Amino acid sequence: MTPSTRRFDRRVVPWFLTCFALAWTAGAYAQFQPVPGREYHEIFNATNQVRGEAVVALVLAPSIEAQQADTIQVLLPASYNGELRVEALSADGRFRGEGSFAGSRSRDRWVALPLGRAEAKEPHASLRRPVNTETLALAVRGADGTLYVARWGGEAPSSHRSEMLRIYVNSGRADIFIVPGKAKAVHCRPLTIPQPLRYDSYCDVPLADVPADGNLKLIRRDQFEEQTQTFSVYLPHE
Amino acid sequence: MRMAEVRSKWIGLPAKLLSGALTAVVIMLILIFSLKILSRPSGSGTLSITAATGSLTLEPLCGESVTWDLPAGRVGRRSVAPGEPGYETSAEAVTMVLAPGSRTRVISSDARVLRVSVEQTDDLAQRCPAVASQPYRLILDGAPAAQDPVGFNYEARAQAEAGPLKISLPVSGRVILGQVVSEGADWRARSAPILLTGAIMRRVKPWFSDEVMTVGETERLDQGSILDSHACMEPRTSSIAAAPGCSAAQLVPAVGFFQILDAGGLQVQLYARGPAGVQNYRGPQHRIEVPLSTALWESDTVKVWGAFFLLIFACLEQVSRVCKSTWTRILHSITTRSPDKPATSNAEPAPRAIVSDRAPAAGGETAVRSSAAEAFHEIERLQQTNPKKTNI
């Protein structure tokens, strides 16, 4: 190695370290920002787009207090970079909140998304988000439509493996059961509202029971006929 | 003296304004109160609902229960998971006892098939002060079936050669006709048991009358609509659906019956007090009721008395003017027929007294002459009637 080369190395190292530190810091504090023109907003009695999914939303440990918060969190893969579409939806289809966010995932698996004050955008102040852990769901989808696990509120989960995952299902007004891996089938609870439109049941599954591959099976029983569907829940084991 | 008059005048003006404003406020309050009372549902109002629908949901109200005798069919225990034994049983005779806290959904898209699903609903159970721990019971071939925490499924299927099922069943409670068309979810497609046709007629017994009459236009129900006989019983969890002015304490069950149509579906006849809720396909729910004002407006007695009082009030000024002028004429005629009698009325003093008391300074001489001439004639008259008592 020549002396000139050695001198070059000494100059590069501090710059390299500085750039690395900056990149690390930026990555650690990377934020998803609302996409201009598609910020989160809430609509009451709106006409909804016709959708066609059996599994409508995946929410971790919902609570009434958390549903009133202006921030949500979503569990994303390590290298996730792009847009996220957030949708808060009531089972009867009368309430819908939607917005898009863009950014990249930081070191944390849970990424916070600021929804903002819904009341400020709603002309009728009396109409507030109809918080209810059964009839208000939260769906966060990636650009390719993949449904990710979300949670209401800005507080980071402590040990999520002990928590319950609530799966909101459109069963077509039939009995629905969920089979997590090789475990016994769990009867999902039908909603008590008379006219469910977007979804009509929810299933509570302990996160510990979700298999490593995240595959779950839905069994729909309409009177005396049965049908099955499989779907996958993304749960990173980092 | 003038200062006192001016002061009293200025004090009187605000008092008049204040009393006027108070009167206006009182009248406004009475009007608002009256309108609020009149907009309440009429106790004698009834909604007659006729519909053909694919599905009917029944929720018995507090203190009510409904018993259905059903034909032979299959019964499934809904809590039994797929693959586990004990889900399905058959019975020749099935009796369902439905109490408050249960929700029963009847579906018939085929004339030969009747499906019934029973489940528990927490919302209604919370409204009733004393609700049974098990709000539904099944009796299969005379023996009570084991309770199921989730509910039961029932299906009756007639043989092809037997023809359509002929069943008529009563309903009492909250009744919902039709259902939303669920969004697709990769499940096997099946025709949604929606509401097909329907009509609502408003009937009311007017005030002070025993006759029931149909009022307003018949409300047509669009295909795919959802009719709720108790719009006030929307779930309290939804802030949007909260119906103002609804009183859960005054819930009256909707009563009626349904039977299976030969072409498939259910023919329903229902009588509800209301307010009923009608929701067109994906539209907002609007309420249909018979308000108290309708019972008032439709009353012939109220109309006649109202017209009479209106006439009286409208002609009040004219009537008072006519009365006043008539009274004046009567008084005038009395005074002119007997001029020797003194005027007794303050309102119409005798012309003679006016002339003598208020003789103006300008015409004083004429007045004095006139009174002197009259006095002379009076003396002459007295002398003619009683000459003995005079010295002249």
Interface residues (C-beta under 8 A of the other chain):
Chain A: F44 N45 T47 N48 V50 R51 G52 E53 A54 S90 D92 G93 R94 F95 S126 L127 R128 P130 N132 E134 T135 N170 S171 G172 R173 A174 D175 F177 K184 A185 V186 H187 P190 T192 I193 P194 Q195 P196 L197 R198 D200 I219 R220 R221 D222 Q223 F224 E225 E226 Q227 Q229
Chain B: T57 R74 G76 R78 S79 A81 P82 G83 E88 R103 R115 S117 E119 T121 D122 D123 V150 N153 E155 I176 Q179 V180 S182 E183 G184 A185 D186 W187 R188 R190 I226 D228 P235 T237 S238 S239 I240 A241 Q279 R282 P284
